[in-house]
Amino acid sequence: MENVAEKIKKIMSKHVNVKDATVETPLSQLNIDSLDLVEAMMDIEEEFNIEFTNEEILNLKCFNDIVKLVETKI
């Protein structure tokens, strides 16, 4: 069974190259634009059956922030 971080990385890989990303990789280093981030977060919401606020998405700084946010909602 995949853990949360692995599932998120798989979803994010549809929108941006995360092959070499670690949990500490800043989102800015992934060259992800705001539209791709929103689309990725929508896919994550669908996968985990959760919802994010706009404020939560705007406060994301690194890959690990996404993992932590998802883990608080599942």
All heavy atoms as a GROMACS GRO file, in nm:
protein
  594
    1MET      N    1   0.084  -0.120   0.000
    1MET     CA    2   0.000   0.000   0.000
    1MET      C    3   0.088   0.125   0.000
    1MET      O    4   0.183   0.134   0.076
    1MET     CB    5  -0.091  -0.002   0.123
    1MET     CG    6  -0.184   0.113   0.131
    1MET     SD    7  -0.296   0.093   0.272
    1MET     CE    8  -0.378   0.246   0.265
    2GLU      N    9   0.055   0.219  -0.086
    2GLU     CA   10   0.132   0.342  -0.094
    2GLU      C   11   0.103   0.431   0.027
    2GLU      O   12  -0.009   0.438   0.074
    2GLU     CB   13   0.092   0.422  -0.219
    2GLU     CG   14   0.137   0.363  -0.348
    2GLU     CD   15   0.094   0.450  -0.464
    2GLU    OE1   16  -0.027   0.475  -0.477
    2GLU    OE2   17   0.181   0.491  -0.540
    3ASN      N   18   0.208   0.499   0.074
    3ASN     CA   19   0.182   0.594   0.181
    3ASN      C   20   0.137   0.726   0.121
    3ASN      O   21   0.137   0.745   0.000
    3ASN     CB   22   0.303   0.609   0.274
    3ASN     CG   23   0.422   0.675   0.207
    3ASN    OD1   24   0.407   0.754   0.115
    3ASN    ND2   25   0.539   0.643   0.256
    4VAL      N   26   0.100   0.820   0.206
    4VAL     CA   27   0.045   0.948   0.161
    4VAL      C   28   0.144   1.022   0.072
    4VAL      O   29   0.108   1.071  -0.036
    4VAL     CB   30   0.005   1.035   0.283
    4VAL    CG1   31  -0.034   1.175   0.241
    4VAL    CG2   32  -0.110   0.969   0.359
    5ALA      N   33   0.270   1.030   0.113
    5ALA     CA   34   0.371   1.103   0.035
    5ALA      C   35   0.388   1.042  -0.104
    5ALA      O   36   0.401   1.115  -0.203
    5ALA     CB   37   0.504   1.106   0.110
    6GLU      N   38   0.388   0.910  -0.113
    6GLU     CA   39   0.404   0.844  -0.243
    6GLU      C   40   0.285   0.873  -0.334
    6GLU      O   41   0.300   0.898  -0.453
    6GLU     CB   42   0.420   0.693  -0.224
    6GLU     CG   43   0.553   0.654  -0.163
    6GLU     CD   44   0.559   0.508  -0.124
    6GLU    OE1   45   0.452   0.441  -0.117
    6GLU    OE2   46   0.669   0.459  -0.098
    7LYS      N   47   0.163   0.871  -0.278
    7LYS     CA   48   0.044   0.901  -0.357
    7LYS      C   49   0.047   1.045  -0.407
    7LYS      O   50   0.014   1.072  -0.523
    7LYS     CB   51  -0.083   0.879  -0.274
    7LYS     CG   52  -0.121   0.735  -0.256
    7LYS     CD   53  -0.251   0.724  -0.181
    7LYS     CE   54  -0.292   0.579  -0.163
    7LYS     NZ   55  -0.421   0.567  -0.093
    8ILE      N   56   0.087   1.136  -0.318
    8ILE     CA   57   0.093   1.277  -0.357
    8ILE      C   58   0.197   1.298  -0.466
    8ILE      O   59   0.174   1.370  -0.562
    8ILE     CB   60   0.119   1.366  -0.235
    8ILE    CG1   61  -0.002   1.361  -0.142
    8ILE    CG2   62   0.151   1.510  -0.276
    8ILE    CD1   63   0.018   1.426  -0.007
    9LYS      N   64   0.312   1.234  -0.451
    9LYS     CA   65   0.418   1.248  -0.551
    9LYS      C   66   0.370   1.196  -0.686
    9LYS      O   67   0.395   1.257  -0.790
    9LYS     CB   68   0.544   1.173  -0.506
    9LYS     CG   69   0.666   1.206  -0.586
    9LYS     CD   70   0.790   1.146  -0.521
    9LYS     CE   71   0.915   1.190  -0.593
    9LYS     NZ   72   1.038   1.139  -0.531
   10LYS      N   73   0.296   1.086  -0.685
   10LYS     CA   74   0.242   1.030  -0.809
   10LYS      C   75   0.144   1.128  -0.874
   10LYS      O   76   0.148   1.150  -0.996
   10LYS     CB   77   0.172   0.898  -0.777
   10LYS     CG   78   0.132   0.815  -0.895
   10LYS     CD   79   0.068   0.686  -0.845
   10LYS     CE   80   0.090   0.574  -0.938
   10LYS     NZ   81   0.031   0.448  -0.889
   11ILE      N   82   0.058   1.189  -0.795
   11ILE     CA   83  -0.038   1.286  -0.847
   11ILE      C   84   0.035   1.410  -0.899
   11ILE      O   85   0.006   1.459  -1.009
   11ILE     CB   86  -0.140   1.325  -0.738
   11ILE    CG1   87  -0.229   1.205  -0.704
   11ILE    CG2   88  -0.224   1.445  -0.782
   11ILE    CD1   89  -0.311   1.221  -0.578
   12MET      N   90   0.130   1.460  -0.822
   12MET     CA   91   0.205   1.580  -0.862
   12MET      C   92   0.283   1.556  -0.991
   12MET      O   93   0.301   1.647  -1.071
   12MET     CB   94   0.301   1.624  -0.752
   12MET     CG   95   0.235   1.671  -0.624
   12MET     SD   96   0.154   1.830  -0.639
   12MET     CE   97   0.295   1.939  -0.655
   13SER      N   98   0.327   1.432  -1.013
   13SER     CA   99   0.407   1.401  -1.132
   13SER      C  100   0.328   1.419  -1.261
   13SER      O  101   0.387   1.432  -1.368
   13SER     CB  102   0.464   1.260  -1.124
   13SER     OG  103   0.364   1.163  -1.139
   14LYS      N  104   0.197   1.423  -1.252
   14LYS     CA  105   0.114   1.448  -1.370
   14LYS      C  106   0.122   1.595  -1.412
   14LYS      O  107   0.090   1.629  -1.524
   14LYS     CB  108  -0.032   1.413  -1.341
   14LYS     CG  109  -0.055   1.266  -1.311
   14LYS     CD  110  -0.200   1.244  -1.273
   14LYS     CE  111  -0.222   1.103  -1.224
   14LYS     NZ  112  -0.360   1.086  -1.174
   15HIS      N  113   0.163   1.680  -1.319
   15HIS     CA  114   0.162   1.825  -1.343
   15HIS      C  115   0.302   1.886  -1.351
   15HIS      O  116   0.318   1.993  -1.408
   15HIS     CB  117   0.082   1.895  -1.232
   15HIS     CG  118  -0.058   1.846  -1.224
   15HIS    ND1  119  -0.159   1.893  -1.305
   15HIS    CD2  120  -0.116   1.752  -1.146
   15HIS    CE1  121  -0.271   1.831  -1.277
   15HIS    NE2  122  -0.248   1.744  -1.181
   16VAL      N  123   0.400   1.820  -1.292
   16VAL     CA  124   0.534   1.876  -1.285
   16VAL      C  125   0.633   1.762  -1.263
   16VAL      O  126   0.597   1.656  -1.210
   16VAL     CB  127   0.543   1.981  -1.171
   16VAL    CG1  128   0.528   1.918  -1.035
   16VAL    CG2  129   0.669   2.062  -1.178
   17ASN      N  130   0.759   1.781  -1.303
   17ASN     CA  131   0.861   1.679  -1.284
   17ASN      C  132   0.902   1.673  -1.136
   17ASN      O  133   0.968   1.763  -1.087
   17ASN     CB  134   0.983   1.709  -1.372
   17ASN     CG  135   1.091   1.604  -1.360
   17ASN    OD1  136   1.074   1.503  -1.293
   17ASN    ND2  137   1.202   1.628  -1.424
   18VAL      N  138   0.863   1.566  -1.070
   18VAL     CA  139   0.896   1.550  -0.928
   18VAL      C  140   0.988   1.430  -0.906
   18VAL      O  141   1.006   1.386  -0.794
   18VAL     CB  142   0.770   1.536  -0.840
   18VAL    CG1  143   0.688   1.662  -0.839
   18VAL    CG2  144   0.685   1.417  -0.884
   19LYS      N  145   1.047   1.382  -1.014
   19LYS     CA  146   1.130   1.262  -1.005
   19LYS      C  147   1.236   1.272  -0.896
   19LYS      O  148   1.255   1.180  -0.818
   19LYS     CB  149   1.195   1.235  -1.141
   19LYS     CG  150   1.274   1.106  -1.146
   19LYS     CD  151   1.338   1.087  -1.282
   19LYS     CE  152   1.467   1.163  -1.283
   19LYS     NZ  153   1.570   1.122  -1.369
   20ASP      N  154   1.304   1.386  -0.890
   20ASP     CA  155   1.411   1.402  -0.791
   20ASP      C  156   1.367   1.477  -0.667
   20ASP      O  157   1.449   1.512  -0.583
   20ASP     CB  158   1.529   1.477  -0.856
   20ASP     CG  159   1.588   1.398  -0.972
   20ASP    OD1  160   1.593   1.274  -0.962
   20ASP    OD2  161   1.629   1.461  -1.071
   21ALA      N  162   1.238   1.501  -0.653
   21ALA     CA  163   1.187   1.576  -0.539
   21ALA      C  164   1.191   1.492  -0.412
   21ALA      O  165   1.166   1.372  -0.414
   21ALA     CB  166   1.045   1.623  -0.565
   22THR      N  167   1.226   1.560  -0.303
   22THR     CA  168   1.217   1.499  -0.170
   22THR      C  169   1.108   1.574  -0.095
   22THR      O  170   1.055   1.674  -0.144
   22THR     CB  171   1.350   1.512  -0.094
   22THR    OG1  172   1.373   1.650  -0.064
   22THR    CG2  173   1.466   1.456  -0.174
   23VAL      N  174   1.078   1.531   0.026
   23VAL     CA  175   0.974   1.598   0.103
   23VAL      C  176   1.013   1.741   0.139
   23VAL      O  177   0.927   1.824   0.164
   23VAL     CB  178   0.937   1.520   0.232
   23VAL    CG1  179   0.867   1.390   0.197
   23VAL    CG2  180   1.056   1.497   0.320
   24GLU      N  181   1.143   1.772   0.137
   24GLU     CA  182   1.189   1.906   0.172
   24GLU      C  183   1.206   1.997   0.049
   24GLU      O  184   1.242   2.114   0.064
   24GLU     CB  185   1.322   1.898   0.248
   24GLU     CG  186   1.312   1.822   0.380
   24GLU     CD  187   1.211   1.882   0.477
   24GLU    OE1  188   1.198   2.005   0.484
   24GLU    OE2  189   1.142   1.803   0.545
   25THR      N  190   1.182   1.947  -0.069
   25THR     CA  191   1.199   2.026  -0.191
   25THR      C  192   1.099   2.142  -0.193
   25THR      O  193   0.978   2.119  -0.186
   25THR     CB  194   1.180   1.939  -0.316
   25THR    OG1  195   1.275   1.834  -0.315
   25THR    CG2  196   1.195   2.022  -0.443
   26PRO      N  197   1.148   2.266  -0.202
   26PRO     CA  198   1.055   2.379  -0.213
   26PRO      C  199   0.977   2.371  -0.344
   26PRO      O  200   1.030   2.330  -0.447
   26PRO     CB  201   1.148   2.501  -0.216
   26PRO     CG  202   1.278   2.454  -0.160
   26PRO     CD  203   1.287   2.308  -0.196
   27LEU      N  204   0.851   2.408  -0.338
   27LEU     CA  205   0.768   2.404  -0.458
   27LEU      C  206   0.824   2.494  -0.567
   27LEU      O  207   0.812   2.464  -0.685
   27LEU     CB  208   0.624   2.444  -0.424
   27LEU     CG  209   0.549   2.349  -0.331
   27LEU    CD1  210   0.410   2.403  -0.301
   27LEU    CD2  211   0.541   2.210  -0.388
   28SER      N  212   0.890   2.601  -0.528
   28SER     CA  213   0.949   2.693  -0.626
   28SER      C  214   1.057   2.624  -0.710
   28SER      O  215   1.078   2.660  -0.826
   28SER     CB  216   1.009   2.816  -0.556
   28SER     OG  217   1.110   2.777  -0.465
   29GLN      N  218   1.124   2.524  -0.654
   29GLN     CA  219   1.225   2.450  -0.730
   29GLN      C  220   1.164   2.350  -0.827
   29GLN      O  221   1.233   2.296  -0.913
   29GLN     CB  222   1.322   2.378  -0.636
   29GLN     CG  223   1.417   2.471  -0.566
   29GLN     CD  224   1.520   2.396  -0.483
   29GLN    OE1  225   1.518   2.274  -0.474
   29GLN    NE2  226   1.610   2.471  -0.423
   30LEU      N  227   1.037   2.323  -0.813
   30LEU     CA  228   0.969   2.230  -0.903
   30LEU      C  229   0.920   2.299  -1.029
   30LEU      O  230   0.865   2.234  -1.118
   30LEU     CB  231   0.851   2.163  -0.833
   30LEU     CG  232   0.884   2.074  -0.712
   30LEU    CD1  233   0.755   2.022  -0.650
   30LEU    CD2  234   0.975   1.960  -0.752
   31ASN      N  235   0.939   2.431  -1.036
   31ASN     CA  236   0.892   2.508  -1.151
   31ASN      C  237   0.744   2.486  -1.178
   31ASN      O  238   0.703   2.468  -1.292
   31ASN     CB  239   0.975   2.478  -1.276
   31ASN     CG  240   1.118   2.521  -1.261
   31ASN    OD1  241   1.146   2.624  -1.203
   31ASN    ND2  242   1.210   2.440  -1.313
   32ILE      N  243   0.666   2.484  -1.071
   32ILE     CA  244   0.522   2.464  -1.085
   32ILE      C  245   0.455   2.601  -1.080
   32ILE      O  246   0.482   2.681  -0.992
   32ILE     CB  247   0.468   2.370  -0.974
   32ILE    CG1  248   0.321   2.333  -1.000
   32ILE    CG2  249   0.488   2.426  -0.836
   32ILE    CD1  250   0.270   2.220  -0.914
   33ASP      N  251   0.372   2.630  -1.179
   33ASP     CA  252   0.301   2.758  -1.177
   33ASP      C  253   0.172   2.743  -1.097
   33ASP      O  254   0.134   2.633  -1.057
   33ASP     CB  255   0.276   2.811  -1.318
   33ASP     CG  256   0.185   2.724  -1.402
   33ASP    OD1  257   0.097   2.656  -1.347
   33ASP    OD2  258   0.200   2.725  -1.526
   34SER      N  259   0.107   2.854  -1.072
   34SER     CA  260  -0.010   2.851  -0.984
   34SER      C  261  -0.124   2.766  -1.040
   34SER      O  262  -0.192   2.696  -0.964
   34SER     CB  263  -0.059   2.993  -0.957
   34SER     OG  264  -0.089   3.060  -1.077
   35LEU      N  265  -0.142   2.767  -1.170
   35LEU     CA  266  -0.247   2.686  -1.231
   35LEU      C  267  -0.218   2.537  -1.213
   35LEU      O  268  -0.307   2.460  -1.174
   35LEU     CB  269  -0.263   2.719  -1.379
   35LEU     CG  270  -0.370   2.639  -1.454
   35LEU    CD1  271  -0.508   2.661  -1.391
   35LEU    CD2  272  -0.373   2.677  -1.600
   36ASP      N  273  -0.095   2.497  -1.237
   36ASP     CA  274  -0.058   2.356  -1.218
   36ASP      C  275  -0.074   2.315  -1.072
   36ASP      O  276  -0.118   2.204  -1.042
   36ASP     CB  277   0.085   2.330  -1.264
   36ASP     CG  278   0.099   2.326  -1.415
   36ASP    OD1  279   0.000   2.294  -1.482
   36ASP    OD2  280   0.210   2.354  -1.464
   37LEU      N  281  -0.038   2.405  -0.980
   37LEU     CA  282  -0.052   2.373  -0.838
   37LEU      C  283  -0.198   2.354  -0.801
   37LEU      O  284  -0.233   2.258  -0.734
   37LEU     CB  285   0.012   2.483  -0.752
   37LEU     CG  286   0.000   2.462  -0.601
   37LEU    CD1  287   0.068   2.331  -0.559
   37LEU    CD2  288   0.061   2.579  -0.525
   38VAL      N  289  -0.284   2.443  -0.848
   38VAL     CA  290  -0.426   2.431  -0.818
   38VAL      C  291  -0.483   2.302  -0.878
   38VAL      O  292  -0.558   2.230  -0.811
   38VAL     CB  293  -0.505   2.554  -0.869
   38VAL    CG1  294  -0.655   2.531  -0.864
   38VAL    CG2  295  -0.466   2.677  -0.787
   39GLU      N  296  -0.445   2.270  -1.002
   39GLU     CA  297  -0.492   2.146  -1.064
   39GLU      C  298  -0.443   2.024  -0.986
   39GLU      O  299  -0.518   1.928  -0.966
   39GLU     CB  300  -0.449   2.140  -1.209
   39GLU     CG  301  -0.523   2.237  -1.298
   39GLU     CD  302  -0.474   2.237  -1.442
   39GLU    OE1  303  -0.369   2.176  -1.471
   39GLU    OE2  304  -0.542   2.299  -1.525
   40ALA      N  305  -0.317   2.027  -0.943
   40ALA     CA  306  -0.262   1.916  -0.865
   40ALA      C  307  -0.336   1.902  -0.733
   40ALA      O  308  -0.371   1.790  -0.690
   40ALA     CB  309  -0.113   1.936  -0.841
   41MET      N  310  -0.363   2.014  -0.669
   41MET     CA  311  -0.434   2.009  -0.540
   41MET      C  312  -0.577   1.959  -0.558
   41MET      O  313  -0.628   1.888  -0.472
   41MET     CB  314  -0.432   2.147  -0.473
   41MET     CG  315  -0.291   2.195  -0.436
   41MET     SD  316  -0.197   2.079  -0.332
   41MET     CE  317  -0.286   2.095  -0.178
   42MET      N  318  -0.640   1.992  -0.670
   42MET     CA  319  -0.773   1.939  -0.698
   42MET      C  320  -0.768   1.787  -0.716
   42MET      O  321  -0.856   1.715  -0.666
   42MET     CB  322  -0.832   2.006  -0.821
   42MET     CG  323  -0.870   2.151  -0.797
   42MET     SD  324  -0.918   2.243  -0.945
   42MET     CE  325  -1.046   2.142  -1.015
   43ASP      N  326  -0.665   1.739  -0.782
   43ASP     CA  327  -0.648   1.594  -0.799
   43ASP      C  328  -0.624   1.527  -0.663
   43ASP      O  329  -0.675   1.416  -0.638
   43ASP     CB  330  -0.532   1.563  -0.893
   43ASP     CG  331  -0.562   1.598  -1.038
   43ASP    OD1  332  -0.680   1.624  -1.071
   43ASP    OD2  333  -0.467   1.600  -1.119
   44ILE      N  334  -0.547   1.592  -0.578
   44ILE     CA  335  -0.520   1.538  -0.444
   44ILE      C  336  -0.649   1.537  -0.362
   44ILE      O  337  -0.678   1.438  -0.292
   44ILE     CB  338  -0.409   1.619  -0.374
   44ILE    CG1  339  -0.275   1.595  -0.445
   44ILE    CG2  340  -0.399   1.583  -0.225
   44ILE    CD1  341  -0.163   1.690  -0.404
   45GLU      N  342  -0.728   1.644  -0.372
   45GLU     CA  343  -0.857   1.647  -0.302
   45GLU      C  344  -0.943   1.528  -0.345
   45GLU      O  345  -1.004   1.461  -0.261
   45GLU     CB  346  -0.932   1.776  -0.334
   45GLU     CG  347  -0.879   1.899  -0.266
   45GLU     CD  348  -0.952   2.025  -0.308
   45GLU    OE1  349  -0.994   2.037  -0.426
   45GLU    OE2  350  -0.966   2.113  -0.221
   46GLU      N  351  -0.947   1.504  -0.475
   46GLU     CA  352  -1.028   1.394  -0.528
   46GLU      C  353  -0.976   1.259  -0.480
   46GLU      O  354  -1.054   1.172  -0.438
   46GLU     CB  355  -1.028   1.400  -0.681
   46GLU     CG  356  -1.124   1.303  -0.744
   46GLU     CD  357  -1.130   1.321  -0.895
   46GLU    OE1  358  -1.147   1.435  -0.942
   46GLU    OE2  359  -1.117   1.219  -0.965
   47GLU      N  360  -0.845   1.240  -0.484
   47GLU     CA  361  -0.784   1.112  -0.442
   47GLU      C  362  -0.814   1.080  -0.296
   47GLU      O  363  -0.844   0.965  -0.262
   47GLU     CB  364  -0.633   1.117  -0.465
   47GLU     CG  365  -0.557   0.998  -0.411
   47GLU     CD  366  -0.582   0.868  -0.487
   47GLU    OE1  367  -0.617   0.873  -0.606
   47GLU    OE2  368  -0.566   0.761  -0.424
   48PHE      N  369  -0.806   1.181  -0.210
   48PHE     CA  370  -0.821   1.158  -0.066
   48PHE      C  371  -0.959   1.195  -0.013
   48PHE      O  372  -0.985   1.183   0.106
   48PHE     CB  373  -0.713   1.235   0.011
   48PHE     CG  374  -0.574   1.182  -0.012
   48PHE    CD1  375  -0.490   1.241  -0.105
   48PHE    CD2  376  -0.527   1.072   0.059
   48PHE    CE1  377  -0.362   1.193  -0.127
   48PHE    CE2  378  -0.400   1.023   0.038
   48PHE     CZ  379  -0.316   1.082  -0.055
   49ASN      N  380  -1.047   1.244  -0.103
   49ASN     CA  381  -1.183   1.285  -0.066
   49ASN      C  382  -1.179   1.390   0.046
   49ASN      O  383  -1.244   1.375   0.150
   49ASN     CB  384  -1.268   1.164  -0.025
   49ASN     CG  385  -1.415   1.197  -0.025
   49ASN    OD1  386  -1.460   1.284  -0.099
   49ASN    ND2  387  -1.490   1.129   0.059
   50ILE      N  388  -1.100   1.494   0.024
   50ILE     CA  389  -1.086   1.605   0.118
   50ILE      C  390  -1.097   1.736   0.041
   50ILE      O  391  -1.103   1.734  -0.082
   50ILE     CB  392  -0.950   1.599   0.193
   50ILE    CG1  393  -0.833   1.597   0.093
   50ILE    CG2  394  -0.945   1.479   0.287
   50ILE    CD1  395  -0.696   1.597   0.156
   51GLU      N  396  -1.100   1.848   0.114
   51GLU     CA  397  -1.104   1.979   0.050
   51GLU      C  398  -1.003   2.072   0.115
   51GLU      O  399  -0.980   2.065   0.235
   51GLU     CB  400  -1.244   2.040   0.062
   51GLU     CG  401  -1.346   1.972  -0.024
   51GLU     CD  402  -1.481   2.042  -0.024
   51GLU    OE1  403  -1.488   2.160   0.015
   51GLU    OE2  404  -1.579   1.977  -0.063
   52PHE      N  405  -0.944   2.158   0.033
   52PHE     CA  406  -0.851   2.259   0.081
   52PHE      C  407  -0.911   2.397   0.063
   52PHE      O  408  -0.985   2.420  -0.033
   52PHE     CB  409  -0.719   2.254   0.001
   52PHE     CG  410  -0.650   2.122   0.003
   52PHE    CD1  411  -0.639   2.048  -0.113
   52PHE    CD2  412  -0.596   2.071   0.119
   52PHE    CE1  413  -0.574   1.925  -0.114
   52PHE    CE2  414  -0.532   1.948   0.120
   52PHE     CZ  415  -0.521   1.874   0.003
   53THR      N  416  -0.875   2.489   0.151
   53THR     CA  417  -0.915   2.627   0.132
   53THR      C  418  -0.809   2.694   0.044
   53THR      O  419  -0.696   2.645   0.033
   53THR     CB  420  -0.923   2.703   0.266
   53THR    OG1  421  -0.792   2.709   0.324
   53THR    CG2  422  -1.020   2.635   0.363
   54ASN      N  423  -0.846   2.806  -0.015
   54ASN     CA  424  -0.749   2.881  -0.095
   54ASN      C  425  -0.631   2.924  -0.009
   54ASN      O  426  -0.517   2.922  -0.055
   54ASN     CB  427  -0.815   3.004  -0.158
   54ASN     CG  428  -0.912   2.967  -0.268
   54ASN    OD1  429  -0.904   2.860  -0.324
   54ASN    ND2  430  -1.005   3.056  -0.296
   55GLU      N  431  -0.657   2.963   0.114
   55GLU     CA  432  -0.551   3.006   0.206
   55GLU      C  433  -0.452   2.892   0.232
   55GLU      O  434  -0.331   2.913   0.234
   55GLU     CB  435  -0.611   3.054   0.338
   55GLU     CG  436  -0.507   3.110   0.433
   55GLU     CD  437  -0.569   3.164   0.561
   55GLU    OE1  438  -0.687   3.204   0.560
   55GLU    OE2  439  -0.498   3.167   0.661
   56GLU      N  440  -0.504   2.771   0.251
   56GLU     CA  441  -0.416   2.656   0.274
   56GLU      C  442  -0.324   2.634   0.154
   56GLU      O  443  -0.205   2.611   0.170
   56GLU     CB  444  -0.498   2.529   0.301
   56GLU     CG  445  -0.565   2.529   0.436
   56GLU     CD  446  -0.663   2.414   0.453
   56GLU    OE1  447  -0.728   2.371   0.354
   56GLU    OE2  448  -0.677   2.367   0.568
   57ILE      N  449  -0.378   2.644   0.035
   57ILE     CA  450  -0.298   2.623  -0.086
   57ILE      C  451  -0.194   2.733  -0.100
   57ILE      O  452  -0.078   2.705  -0.133
   57ILE     CB  453  -0.389   2.615  -0.211
   57ILE    CG1  454  -0.477   2.490  -0.204
   57ILE    CG2  455  -0.306   2.614  -0.339
   57ILE    CD1  456  -0.584   2.480  -0.311
   58LEU      N  457  -0.231   2.856  -0.071
   58LEU     CA  458  -0.137   2.968  -0.083
   58LEU      C  459  -0.022   2.960   0.017
   58LEU      O  460   0.085   3.014  -0.006
   58LEU     CB  461  -0.210   3.101  -0.066
   58LEU     CG  462  -0.305   3.138  -0.180
   58LEU    CD1  463  -0.385   3.263  -0.143
   58LEU    CD2  464  -0.227   3.160  -0.309
   59ASN      N  465  -0.044   2.890   0.129
   59ASN     CA  466   0.060   2.880   0.232
   59ASN      C  467   0.157   2.764   0.211
   59ASN      O  468   0.249   2.746   0.291
   59ASN     CB  469  -0.005   2.869   0.371
   59ASN     CG  470  -0.065   2.999   0.417
   59ASN    OD1  471  -0.012   3.106   0.387
   59ASN    ND2  472  -0.177   2.992   0.487
   60LEU      N  473   0.138   2.686   0.106
   60LEU     CA  474   0.226   2.573   0.080
   60LEU      C  475   0.361   2.623   0.030
   60LEU      O  476   0.368   2.700  -0.065
   60LEU     CB  477   0.163   2.480  -0.023
   60LEU     CG  478   0.031   2.416   0.018
   60LEU    CD1  479  -0.032   2.344  -0.100
   60LEU    CD2  480   0.050   2.321   0.135
   61LYS      N  481   0.468   2.578   0.093
   61LYS     CA  482   0.603   2.621   0.055
   61LYS      C  483   0.688   2.506   0.000
   61LYS      O  484   0.772   2.526  -0.084
   61LYS     CB  485   0.676   2.684   0.174
   61LYS     CG  486   0.603   2.802   0.234
   61LYS     CD  487   0.599   2.918   0.137
   61LYS     CE  488   0.530   3.037   0.201
   61LYS     NZ  489   0.441   3.107   0.114
   62CYS      N  490   0.666   2.386   0.052
   62CYS     CA  491   0.745   2.271   0.007
   62CYS      C  492   0.655   2.148  -0.004
   62CYS      O  493   0.541   2.148   0.042
   62CYS     CB  494   0.864   2.245   0.099
   62CYS     SG  495   0.822   2.186   0.263
   63PHE      N  496   0.709   2.046  -0.066
   63PHE     CA  497   0.636   1.921  -0.088
   63PHE      C  498   0.583   1.866   0.044
   63PHE      O  499   0.471   1.819   0.053
   63PHE     CB  500   0.729   1.822  -0.157
   63PHE     CG  501   0.663   1.694  -0.198
   63PHE    CD1  502   0.583   1.688  -0.310
   63PHE    CD2  503   0.681   1.578  -0.124
   63PHE    CE1  504   0.522   1.569  -0.348
   63PHE    CE2  505   0.621   1.460  -0.160
   63PHE     CZ  506   0.541   1.455  -0.273
   64ASN      N  507   0.663   1.876   0.150
   64ASN     CA  508   0.624   1.823   0.280
   64ASN      C  509   0.503   1.897   0.336
   64ASN      O  510   0.423   1.837   0.409
   64ASN     CB  511   0.741   1.830   0.378
   64ASN     CG  512   0.720   1.741   0.499
   64ASN    OD1  513   0.673   1.629   0.487
   64ASN    ND2  514   0.753   1.793   0.615
   65ASP      N  515   0.487   2.025   0.304
   65ASP     CA  516   0.369   2.099   0.348
   65ASP      C  517   0.242   2.036   0.293
   65ASP      O  518   0.140   2.030   0.363
   65ASP     CB  519   0.376   2.246   0.304
   65ASP     CG  520   0.484   2.325   0.375
   65ASP    OD1  521   0.535   2.280   0.480
   65ASP    OD2  522   0.519   2.433   0.323
   66ILE      N  523   0.248   1.991   0.170
   66ILE     CA  524   0.132   1.924   0.109
   66ILE      C  525   0.102   1.795   0.184
   66ILE      O  526  -0.012   1.766   0.219
   66ILE     CB  527   0.154   1.896  -0.041
   66ILE    CG1  528   0.178   2.027  -0.116
   66ILE    CG2  529   0.035   1.820  -0.100
   66ILE    CD1  530   0.221   2.009  -0.261
   67VAL      N  531   0.206   1.717   0.210
   67VAL     CA  532   0.189   1.589   0.280
   67VAL      C  533   0.128   1.613   0.418
   67VAL      O  534   0.031   1.546   0.456
   67VAL     CB  535   0.324   1.514   0.292
   67VAL    CG1  536   0.309   1.388   0.377
   67VAL    CG2  537   0.379   1.481   0.154
   68LYS      N  538   0.182   1.708   0.493
   68LYS     CA  539   0.131   1.737   0.628
   68LYS      C  540  -0.014   1.782   0.623
   68LYS      O  541  -0.096   1.741   0.705
   68LYS     CB  542   0.214   1.846   0.695
   68LYS     CG  543   0.350   1.800   0.741
   68LYS     CD  544   0.421   1.917   0.808
   68LYS     CE  545   0.564   1.889   0.836
   68LYS     NZ  546   0.633   2.008   0.893
   69LEU      N  547  -0.047   1.868   0.525
   69LEU     CA  548  -0.183   1.918   0.513
   69LEU      C  549  -0.280   1.803   0.484
   69LEU      O  550  -0.386   1.794   0.547
   69LEU     CB  551  -0.190   2.024   0.403
   69LEU     CG  552  -0.325   2.088   0.377
   69LEU    CD1  553  -0.380   2.155   0.503
   69LEU    CD2  554  -0.316   2.187   0.262
   70VAL      N  555  -0.243   1.717   0.393
   70VAL     CA  556  -0.330   1.602   0.362
   70VAL      C  557  -0.347   1.514   0.485
   70VAL      O  558  -0.457   1.472   0.518
   70VAL     CB  559  -0.274   1.522   0.242
   70VAL    CG1  560  -0.348   1.389   0.226
   70VAL    CG2  561  -0.282   1.604   0.114
   71GLU      N  562  -0.237   1.488   0.554
   71GLU     CA  563  -0.243   1.399   0.671
   71GLU      C  564  -0.333   1.456   0.782
   71GLU      O  565  -0.394   1.379   0.856
   71GLU     CB  566  -0.103   1.372   0.725
   71GLU     CG  567  -0.023   1.281   0.634
   71GLU     CD  568   0.119   1.256   0.677
   71GLU    OE1  569   0.175   1.336   0.756
   71GLU    OE2  570   0.175   1.155   0.632
   72THR      N  571  -0.343   1.589   0.791
   72THR     CA  572  -0.433   1.647   0.893
   72THR      C  573  -0.580   1.633   0.854
   72THR      O  574  -0.666   1.646   0.941
   72THR     CB  575  -0.403   1.798   0.916
   72THR    OG1  576  -0.431   1.871   0.796
   72THR    CG2  577  -0.261   1.820   0.961
   73LYS      N  578  -0.606   1.607   0.727
   73LYS     CA  579  -0.744   1.602   0.680
   73LYS      C  580  -0.796   1.460   0.657
   73LYS      O  581  -0.916   1.444   0.631
   73LYS     CB  582  -0.757   1.684   0.551
   73LYS     CG  583  -0.735   1.832   0.575
   73LYS     CD  584  -0.755   1.910   0.448
   73LYS     CE  585  -0.745   2.057   0.474
   73LYS     NZ  586  -0.875   2.116   0.514
   74ILE      N  587  -0.709   1.362   0.663
   74ILE     CA  588  -0.759   1.224   0.639
   74ILE      C  589  -0.770   1.148   0.770
   74ILE      O  590  -0.725   1.187   0.871
   74ILE     CB  591  -0.672   1.146   0.539
   74ILE    CG1  592  -0.526   1.138   0.585
   74ILE    CG2  593  -0.682   1.205   0.402
   74ILE    CD1  594  -0.439   1.050   0.497
   0.00000   0.00000   0.00000
